[in-house]
Amino acid sequence: MGAEEKTNFTVDASKCIRCGRCVAVCAGIVIEQGEDGLPHMLPFERFGWRG
């Protein structure tokens, strides 16, 4: 199970304008903008969190 499933992180692609603002304001630095322009959550395990 990935981080997005563990946290119920979802993005409505029809509403996202792909501006990257959510990436810029994410205090945990766990969101990145994917190649498709949509935000994606990075795996928490890389930060030492095991969920």
C-alpha distance matrix in Angstrom:
0.0 3.8 6.8 8.2 6.2 6.8 10.2 11.1 12.5 14.3 17.5 20.2 21.4 24.7 25.4 24.1 27.1 25.2 27.4 25.0 26.2 22.8 22.0 25.4 25.2 21.7 22.8 19.7 19.8 16.1 16.8 18.3 20.1 18.9 21.4 21.5 22.6 19.8 18.0 14.4 12.5 12.5 9.9 11.2 11.5 14.3 16.2 15.9 13.6 11.3 10.3
3.8 0.0 3.8 5.5 5.5 6.3 8.8 10.0 10.2 12.2 15.0 18.1 19.0 22.6 23.0 21.3 24.1 21.9 24.0 21.4 22.7 19.4 18.3 21.8 21.8 18.3 19.7 16.6 16.3 12.6 13.1 14.6 16.5 15.4 18.2 18.5 19.3 16.6 14.5 10.8 8.8 8.7 6.6 8.6 9.6 11.9 13.7 14.3 12.2 10.9 10.1
6.8 3.8 0.0 3.8 5.4 5.0 6.1 8.2 8.0 10.8 13.6 17.0 18.3 21.8 21.7 19.7 22.5 20.4 22.0 19.1 20.0 16.5 15.6 18.8 18.5 14.9 16.1 13.0 13.2 9.5 10.4 12.6 15.0 14.8 18.1 18.4 18.5 15.6 12.8 9.4 6.4 6.8 5.3 6.2 8.6 10.6 11.6 12.5 10.1 9.8 8.5
8.2 5.5 3.8 0.0 3.8 5.6 5.4 5.7 4.8 7.1 10.0 13.4 14.8 18.2 18.2 16.6 19.6 17.9 19.8 17.4 18.3 14.9 14.6 18.1 17.7 14.5 16.4 14.0 14.0 10.4 10.0 12.1 13.7 13.5 16.8 16.3 16.4 13.1 10.7 7.7 5.9 8.1 8.2 9.6 12.3 13.9 14.7 16.1 13.6 13.4 11.5
6.2 5.5 5.4 3.8 0.0 3.8 5.5 5.0 6.7 8.6 12.1 14.8 16.6 19.8 20.1 19.1 22.4 21.0 23.2 21.0 21.8 18.3 18.3 21.8 21.1 17.9 19.5 17.0 17.5 13.8 13.8 15.9 17.4 16.8 19.8 19.1 19.5 16.1 14.2 11.3 9.6 11.4 10.5 11.5 13.6 16.0 16.9 17.5 14.6 13.4 11.1
6.8 6.3 5.0 5.6 3.8 0.0 3.8 5.8 7.9 10.9 14.5 17.5 19.6 22.7 22.5 21.3 24.6 23.1 24.8 22.3 22.6 18.9 18.8 21.9 20.8 17.3 18.2 15.5 16.6 13.2 14.1 16.8 18.9 18.9 22.2 21.8 21.9 18.5 16.0 13.0 10.4 11.6 10.0 9.7 11.7 14.6 14.8 14.9 11.6 10.4 7.5
10.2 8.8 6.1 5.4 5.5 3.8 0.0 3.8 5.3 8.9 12.3 15.4 17.9 20.8 20.0 18.9 22.1 20.9 22.2 19.8 19.6 15.9 16.3 19.2 17.7 14.4 15.4 13.2 14.6 11.6 12.2 15.3 17.4 18.1 21.6 21.0 20.4 16.9 14.1 11.9 9.3 11.3 10.8 10.2 13.1 15.4 15.0 15.7 12.4 12.2 9.2
11.1 10.0 8.2 5.7 5.0 5.8 3.8 0.0 3.8 6.2 9.9 12.5 15.2 17.9 17.4 16.8 20.4 19.6 21.4 19.5 19.6 15.9 16.9 20.1 18.7 15.9 17.5 15.9 16.9 13.8 13.3 16.0 17.4 17.8 21.0 19.8 19.4 15.7 13.6 11.8 10.3 13.1 13.2 13.4 16.3 18.4 18.4 19.3 16.1 15.7 12.7
12.5 10.2 8.0 4.8 6.7 7.9 5.3 3.8 0.0 3.8 7.0 10.2 12.6 15.6 14.8 13.6 17.0 16.0 17.7 15.7 15.9 12.3 13.3 16.5 15.5 12.9 15.1 13.7 14.1 11.1 10.0 12.6 13.8 14.4 17.8 16.7 15.9 12.2 9.9 8.4 7.5 10.8 12.0 12.6 15.9 17.3 17.3 18.9 16.2 16.5 14.0
14.3 12.2 10.8 7.1 8.6 10.9 8.9 6.2 3.8 0.0 3.8 6.6 9.1 11.9 11.6 10.9 14.4 13.9 16.2 15.0 15.5 12.4 13.8 17.2 16.6 14.6 17.4 16.5 16.3 13.5 11.4 13.1 13.3 13.5 16.5 14.6 14.0 10.3 9.0 8.5 9.2 12.8 14.4 15.7 18.9 20.0 20.4 22.3 19.7 20.0 17.6
17.5 15.0 13.6 10.0 12.1 14.5 12.3 9.9 7.0 3.8 0.0 3.8 5.8 8.7 8.2 7.1 10.7 10.5 13.0 12.4 13.2 10.7 12.5 15.8 15.6 14.4 17.7 17.4 16.7 14.4 11.4 12.4 11.6 12.0 14.6 12.3 11.3 7.6 7.3 8.4 10.3 14.0 16.3 18.0 21.2 21.8 22.2 24.5 22.3 22.9 20.8
20.2 18.1 17.0 13.4 14.8 17.5 15.4 12.5 10.2 6.6 3.8 0.0 3.8 5.4 5.5 6.2 9.9 10.9 13.7 14.1 14.9 13.1 15.3 18.3 18.2 17.5 20.9 20.9 20.2 18.1 15.0 15.5 14.1 14.3 16.2 13.2 12.3 9.2 10.2 11.7 14.0 17.6 20.0 21.7 24.9 25.5 25.9 28.3 26.0 26.5 24.2
21.4 19.0 18.3 14.8 16.6 19.6 17.9 15.2 12.6 9.1 5.8 3.8 0.0 3.8 5.4 5.1 8.1 8.8 12.2 13.1 14.7 13.6 15.2 18.2 18.9 18.5 22.1 22.1 20.8 18.7 15.3 14.9 12.6 12.3 13.5 10.1 9.6 7.2 9.5 11.5 14.5 17.8 20.5 22.7 25.7 25.8 26.7 29.3 27.4 28.0 26.1
24.7 22.6 21.8 18.2 19.8 22.7 20.8 17.9 15.6 11.9 8.7 5.4 3.8 0.0 3.8 5.9 8.2 10.3 13.3 15.1 16.3 15.7 17.8 20.4 21.0 21.0 24.7 25.0 23.8 22.1 18.6 18.2 15.7 15.6 16.4 12.8 12.2 10.4 12.9 15.1 18.1 21.5 24.2 26.3 29.4 29.5 30.2 32.8 30.9 31.4 29.4
25.4 23.0 21.7 18.2 20.1 22.5 20.0 17.4 14.8 11.6 8.2 5.5 5.4 3.8 0.0 3.8 6.3 9.1 11.3 13.1 13.6 13.1 15.8 18.0 18.1 18.6 22.1 23.0 22.0 20.7 17.3 17.3 15.1 15.9 17.2 14.1 12.4 10.4 12.1 14.9 17.5 21.1 23.9 25.6 28.9 29.0 29.2 31.9 30.0 30.9 28.7
24.1 21.3 19.7 16.6 19.1 21.3 18.9 16.8 13.6 10.9 7.1 6.2 5.1 5.9 3.8 0.0 3.8 5.5 7.9 9.4 10.4 10.1 12.4 14.7 15.3 15.8 19.5 20.3 18.9 17.7 14.1 13.8 11.5 12.6 14.1 11.3 9.0 7.2 8.8 12.0 14.9 18.2 21.3 23.1 26.4 26.1 26.4 29.3 27.7 28.9 27.1
27.1 24.1 22.5 19.6 22.4 24.6 22.1 20.4 17.0 14.4 10.7 9.9 8.1 8.2 6.3 3.8 0.0 3.8 5.5 8.4 9.7 10.8 12.7 14.3 15.5 16.7 20.4 21.6 19.8 19.2 15.5 14.5 11.7 13.1 13.9 11.4 8.6 8.4 10.4 14.0 17.0 19.9 23.4 25.2 28.5 27.7 28.0 31.2 29.9 31.4 29.9
25.2 21.9 20.4 17.9 21.0 23.1 20.9 19.6 16.0 13.9 10.5 10.9 8.8 10.3 9.1 5.5 3.8 0.0 3.8 5.6 8.2 9.2 10.1 12.0 13.9 14.8 18.6 19.4 17.1 16.5 12.8 11.2 8.1 9.6 10.5 8.7 5.3 5.7 7.7 11.4 14.5 17.0 20.6 22.6 25.7 24.6 25.1 28.4 27.4 29.0 27.9
27.4 24.0 22.0 19.8 23.2 24.8 22.2 21.4 17.7 16.2 13.0 13.7 12.2 13.3 11.3 7.9 5.5 3.8 0.0 3.8 5.6 8.1 9.0 9.7 11.8 13.5 17.1 18.5 16.3 16.6 13.0 11.6 9.1 11.7 12.8 11.8 8.1 8.8 9.5 13.2 15.8 18.0 21.8 23.3 26.5 25.1 25.2 28.6 27.9 29.9 28.9
25.0 21.4 19.1 17.4 21.0 22.3 19.8 19.5 15.7 15.0 12.4 14.1 13.1 15.1 13.1 9.4 8.4 5.6 3.8 0.0 3.8 5.5 5.3 6.4 9.0 10.2 13.8 15.0 12.5 12.9 9.6 8.2 6.5 9.9 11.9 11.7 8.0 8.1 7.4 10.7 12.8 14.7 18.5 19.9 23.0 21.5 21.4 24.9 24.3 26.5 25.7
26.2 22.7 20.0 18.3 21.8 22.6 19.6 19.6 15.9 15.5 13.2 14.9 14.7 16.3 13.6 10.4 9.7 8.2 5.6 3.8 0.0 3.8 5.4 5.0 6.3 8.6 11.9 13.9 12.2 13.2 10.4 10.3 9.7 13.2 15.6 15.2 11.5 10.9 9.5 12.7 14.0 16.1 19.7 20.4 23.8 22.5 21.8 25.2 24.4 26.8 25.7
22.8 19.4 16.5 14.9 18.3 18.9 15.9 15.9 12.3 12.4 10.7 13.1 13.6 15.7 13.1 10.1 10.8 9.2 8.1 5.5 3.8 0.0 3.8 5.4 5.3 6.0 9.7 11.2 9.9 10.3 7.6 8.6 8.9 12.3 15.4 15.0 11.7 10.0 7.6 10.1 10.9 13.3 16.7 17.2 20.8 19.9 19.1 22.3 21.1 23.4 22.1
22.0 18.3 15.6 14.6 18.3 18.8 16.3 16.9 13.3 13.8 12.5 15.3 15.2 17.8 15.8 12.4 12.7 10.1 9.0 5.3 5.4 3.8 0.0 3.8 5.6 5.4 8.9 9.7 7.4 8.1 5.4 5.7 6.8 10.4 13.5 14.1 11.0 9.9 7.0 9.0 9.5 11.0 14.6 15.3 18.6 17.2 16.6 20.1 19.5 21.9 21.2
25.4 21.8 18.8 18.1 21.8 21.9 19.2 20.1 16.5 17.2 15.8 18.3 18.2 20.4 18.0 14.7 14.3 12.0 9.7 6.4 5.0 5.4 3.8 0.0 3.8 5.8 8.4 10.4 8.3 10.4 8.7 8.9 9.8 13.6 16.3 17.0 13.7 13.2 10.7 12.8 13.0 14.1 17.6 17.8 20.9 19.2 18.1 21.6 21.3 24.2 23.6
25.2 21.8 18.5 17.7 21.1 20.8 17.7 18.7 15.5 16.6 15.6 18.2 18.9 21.0 18.1 15.3 15.5 13.9 11.8 9.0 6.3 5.3 5.6 3.8 0.0 3.8 6.0 8.9 8.3 10.4 9.4 10.9 12.4 16.1 19.1 19.4 16.2 14.9 12.1 13.8 13.4 14.8 17.9 17.5 20.9 19.6 17.9 21.2 20.4 23.3 22.3
21.7 18.3 14.9 14.5 17.9 17.3 14.4 15.9 12.9 14.6 14.4 17.5 18.5 21.0 18.6 15.8 16.7 14.8 13.5 10.2 8.6 6.0 5.4 5.8 3.8 0.0 3.8 5.5 5.3 7.0 6.7 9.3 11.6 14.9 18.4 18.9 16.1 14.3 10.8 11.6 10.4 11.6 14.4 13.7 17.2 16.2 14.5 17.6 16.7 19.5 18.5
22.8 19.7 16.1 16.4 19.5 18.2 15.4 17.5 15.1 17.4 17.7 20.9 22.1 24.7 22.1 19.5 20.4 18.6 17.1 13.8 11.9 9.7 8.9 8.4 6.0 3.8 0.0 3.8 5.5 8.1 9.4 12.1 14.9 18.1 21.6 22.4 19.7 17.9 14.4 14.6 12.6 13.2 15.3 13.7 16.9 15.9 13.4 16.2 15.5 18.7 17.9
19.7 16.6 13.0 14.0 17.0 15.5 13.2 15.9 13.7 16.5 17.4 20.9 22.1 25.0 23.0 20.3 21.6 19.4 18.5 15.0 13.9 11.2 9.7 10.4 8.9 5.5 3.8 0.0 3.8 5.4 8.0 11.0 14.4 17.1 20.7 21.7 19.6 17.6 13.8 13.1 10.4 10.3 11.8 10.0 13.1 12.3 9.8 12.6 11.8 15.0 14.6
19.8 16.3 13.2 14.0 17.5 16.6 14.6 16.9 14.1 16.3 16.7 20.2 20.8 23.8 22.0 18.9 19.8 17.1 16.3 12.5 12.2 9.9 7.4 8.3 8.3 5.3 5.5 3.8 0.0 3.8 5.8 7.9 11.4 14.1 17.5 18.9 16.8 15.3 11.7 11.2 9.1 8.5 11.0 10.2 13.1 11.5 9.9 13.4 13.3 16.4 16.4
16.1 12.6 9.5 10.4 13.8 13.2 11.6 13.8 11.1 13.5 14.4 18.1 18.7 22.1 20.7 17.7 19.2 16.5 16.6 12.9 13.2 10.3 8.1 10.4 10.4 7.0 8.1 5.4 3.8 0.0 3.8 6.7 10.3 12.3 15.9 17.1 15.6 13.6 9.9 8.3 5.6 5.1 7.6 7.4 10.7 9.7 8.9 12.2 11.5 14.0 13.8
16.8 13.1 10.4 10.0 13.8 14.1 12.2 13.3 10.0 11.4 11.4 15.0 15.3 18.6 17.3 14.1 15.5 12.8 13.0 9.6 10.4 7.6 5.4 8.7 9.4 6.7 9.4 8.0 5.8 3.8 0.0 3.8 6.9 9.3 13.0 13.7 11.9 9.9 6.2 5.5 4.5 5.8 9.3 10.3 13.6 12.6 12.5 15.7 14.9 17.0 16.4
18.3 14.6 12.6 12.1 15.9 16.8 15.3 16.0 12.6 13.1 12.4 15.5 14.9 18.2 17.3 13.8 14.5 11.2 11.6 8.2 10.3 8.6 5.7 8.9 10.9 9.3 12.1 11.0 7.9 6.7 3.8 0.0 3.8 6.2 9.6 11.0 9.3 8.3 5.4 5.4 6.4 6.9 10.7 12.5 15.3 13.6 14.2 17.7 17.4 19.4 19.3
20.1 16.5 15.0 13.7 17.4 18.9 17.4 17.4 13.8 13.3 11.6 14.1 12.6 15.7 15.1 11.5 11.7 8.1 9.1 6.5 9.7 8.9 6.8 9.8 12.4 11.6 14.9 14.4 11.4 10.3 6.9 3.8 0.0 3.8 6.8 7.8 5.6 5.5 4.3 6.1 8.7 9.9 13.6 15.9 18.6 17.0 17.9 21.4 21.0 22.7 22.4
18.9 15.4 14.8 13.5 16.8 18.9 18.1 17.8 14.4 13.5 12.0 14.3 12.3 15.6 15.9 12.6 13.1 9.6 11.7 9.9 13.2 12.3 10.4 13.6 16.1 14.9 18.1 17.1 14.1 12.3 9.3 6.2 3.8 0.0 3.8 5.2 5.2 5.5 5.9 6.2 9.4 10.3 13.5 16.5 18.7 17.3 18.9 22.1 21.8 23.0 22.8
21.4 18.2 18.1 16.8 19.8 22.2 21.6 21.0 17.8 16.5 14.6 16.2 13.5 16.4 17.2 14.1 13.9 10.5 12.8 11.9 15.6 15.4 13.5 16.3 19.1 18.4 21.6 20.7 17.5 15.9 13.0 9.6 6.8 3.8 0.0 3.8 5.4 7.5 9.2 9.8 13.1 13.6 16.6 19.8 21.6 20.1 22.1 25.2 25.1 26.2 26.2
21.5 18.5 18.4 16.3 19.1 21.8 21.0 19.8 16.7 14.6 12.3 13.2 10.1 12.8 14.1 11.3 11.4 8.7 11.8 11.7 15.2 15.0 14.1 17.0 19.4 18.9 22.4 21.7 18.9 17.1 13.7 11.0 7.8 5.2 3.8 0.0 3.8 5.5 8.6 9.8 13.5 15.0 18.0 21.1 23.3 22.2 24.0 27.0 26.4 27.3 26.8
22.6 19.3 18.5 16.4 19.5 21.9 20.4 19.4 15.9 14.0 11.3 12.3 9.6 12.2 12.4 9.0 8.6 5.3 8.1 8.0 11.5 11.7 11.0 13.7 16.2 16.1 19.7 19.6 16.8 15.6 11.9 9.3 5.6 5.2 5.4 3.8 0.0 3.8 6.6 9.2 12.8 14.6 18.0 20.7 23.3 22.0 23.3 26.5 25.9 27.2 26.6
19.8 16.6 15.6 13.1 16.1 18.5 16.9 15.7 12.2 10.3 7.6 9.2 7.2 10.4 10.4 7.2 8.4 5.7 8.8 8.1 10.9 10.0 9.9 13.2 14.9 14.3 17.9 17.6 15.3 13.6 9.9 8.3 5.5 5.5 7.5 5.5 3.8 0.0 3.8 6.5 10.1 12.7 15.9 18.4 21.3 20.5 21.6 24.6 23.5 24.6 23.6
18.0 14.5 12.8 10.7 14.2 16.0 14.1 13.6 9.9 9.0 7.3 10.2 9.5 12.9 12.1 8.8 10.4 7.7 9.5 7.4 9.5 7.6 7.0 10.7 12.1 10.8 14.4 13.8 11.7 9.9 6.2 5.4 4.3 5.9 9.2 8.6 6.6 3.8 0.0 3.8 6.9 9.6 13.0 15.1 18.2 17.5 18.1 21.2 20.1 21.4 20.4
14.4 10.8 9.4 7.7 11.3 13.0 11.9 11.8 8.4 8.5 8.4 11.7 11.5 15.1 14.9 12.0 14.0 11.4 13.2 10.7 12.7 10.1 9.0 12.8 13.8 11.6 14.6 13.1 11.2 8.3 5.5 5.4 6.1 6.2 9.8 9.8 9.2 6.5 3.8 0.0 3.8 6.5 9.5 12.0 14.9 14.5 15.5 18.3 17.1 18.2 17.4
12.5 8.8 6.4 5.9 9.6 10.4 9.3 10.3 7.5 9.2 10.3 14.0 14.5 18.1 17.5 14.9 17.0 14.5 15.8 12.8 14.0 10.9 9.5 13.0 13.4 10.4 12.6 10.4 9.1 5.6 4.5 6.4 8.7 9.4 13.1 13.5 12.8 10.1 6.9 3.8 0.0 3.8 6.5 8.4 11.5 11.5 12.2 14.8 13.4 14.6 13.8
12.5 8.7 6.8 8.1 11.4 11.6 11.3 13.1 10.8 12.8 14.0 17.6 17.8 21.5 21.1 18.2 19.9 17.0 18.0 14.7 16.1 13.3 11.0 14.1 14.8 11.6 13.2 10.3 8.5 5.1 5.8 6.9 9.9 10.3 13.6 15.0 14.6 12.7 9.6 6.5 3.8 0.0 3.8 6.2 8.7 8.0 9.3 12.1 11.5 12.9 13.1
9.9 6.6 5.3 8.2 10.5 10.0 10.8 13.2 12.0 14.4 16.3 20.0 20.5 24.2 23.9 21.3 23.4 20.6 21.8 18.5 19.7 16.7 14.6 17.6 17.9 14.4 15.3 11.8 11.0 7.6 9.3 10.7 13.6 13.5 16.6 18.0 18.0 15.9 13.0 9.5 6.5 3.8 0.0 3.8 5.4 5.9 7.9 9.7 8.9 9.6 10.3
11.2 8.6 6.2 9.6 11.5 9.7 10.2 13.4 12.6 15.7 18.0 21.7 22.7 26.3 25.6 23.1 25.2 22.6 23.3 19.9 20.4 17.2 15.3 17.8 17.5 13.7 13.7 10.0 10.2 7.4 10.3 12.5 15.9 16.5 19.8 21.1 20.7 18.4 15.1 12.0 8.4 6.2 3.8 0.0 3.8 5.3 5.4 6.7 5.3 6.9 7.7
11.5 9.6 8.6 12.3 13.6 11.7 13.1 16.3 15.9 18.9 21.2 24.9 25.7 29.4 28.9 26.4 28.5 25.7 26.5 23.0 23.8 20.8 18.6 20.9 20.9 17.2 16.9 13.1 13.1 10.7 13.6 15.3 18.6 18.7 21.6 23.3 23.3 21.3 18.2 14.9 11.5 8.7 5.4 3.8 0.0 3.8 5.2 5.0 5.0 5.7 8.2
14.3 11.9 10.6 13.9 16.0 14.6 15.4 18.4 17.3 20.0 21.8 25.5 25.8 29.5 29.0 26.1 27.7 24.6 25.1 21.5 22.5 19.9 17.2 19.2 19.6 16.2 15.9 12.3 11.5 9.7 12.6 13.6 17.0 17.3 20.1 22.2 22.0 20.5 17.5 14.5 11.5 8.0 5.9 5.3 3.8 0.0 3.8 5.6 7.4 9.2 11.6
16.2 13.7 11.6 14.7 16.9 14.8 15.0 18.4 17.3 20.4 22.2 25.9 26.7 30.2 29.2 26.4 28.0 25.1 25.2 21.4 21.8 19.1 16.6 18.1 17.9 14.5 13.4 9.8 9.9 8.9 12.5 14.2 17.9 18.9 22.1 24.0 23.3 21.6 18.1 15.5 12.2 9.3 7.9 5.4 5.2 3.8 0.0 3.8 5.7 8.8 10.9
15.9 14.3 12.5 16.1 17.5 14.9 15.7 19.3 18.9 22.3 24.5 28.3 29.3 32.8 31.9 29.3 31.2 28.4 28.6 24.9 25.2 22.3 20.1 21.6 21.2 17.6 16.2 12.6 13.4 12.2 15.7 17.7 21.4 22.1 25.2 27.0 26.5 24.6 21.2 18.3 14.8 12.1 9.7 6.7 5.0 5.6 3.8 0.0 3.8 6.4 9.3
13.6 12.2 10.1 13.6 14.6 11.6 12.4 16.1 16.2 19.7 22.3 26.0 27.4 30.9 30.0 27.7 29.9 27.4 27.9 24.3 24.4 21.1 19.5 21.3 20.4 16.7 15.5 11.8 13.3 11.5 14.9 17.4 21.0 21.8 25.1 26.4 25.9 23.5 20.1 17.1 13.4 11.5 8.9 5.3 5.0 7.4 5.7 3.8 0.0 3.8 5.7
11.3 10.9 9.8 13.4 13.4 10.4 12.2 15.7 16.5 20.0 22.9 26.5 28.0 31.4 30.9 28.9 31.4 29.0 29.9 26.5 26.8 23.4 21.9 24.2 23.3 19.5 18.7 15.0 16.4 14.0 17.0 19.4 22.7 23.0 26.2 27.3 27.2 24.6 21.4 18.2 14.6 12.9 9.6 6.9 5.7 9.2 8.8 6.4 3.8 0.0 3.8
10.3 10.1 8.5 11.5 11.1 7.5 9.2 12.7 14.0 17.6 20.8 24.2 26.1 29.4 28.7 27.1 29.9 27.9 28.9 25.7 25.7 22.1 21.2 23.6 22.3 18.5 17.9 14.6 16.4 13.8 16.4 19.3 22.4 22.8 26.2 26.8 26.6 23.6 20.4 17.4 13.8 13.1 10.3 7.7 8.2 11.6 10.9 9.3 5.7 3.8 0.0
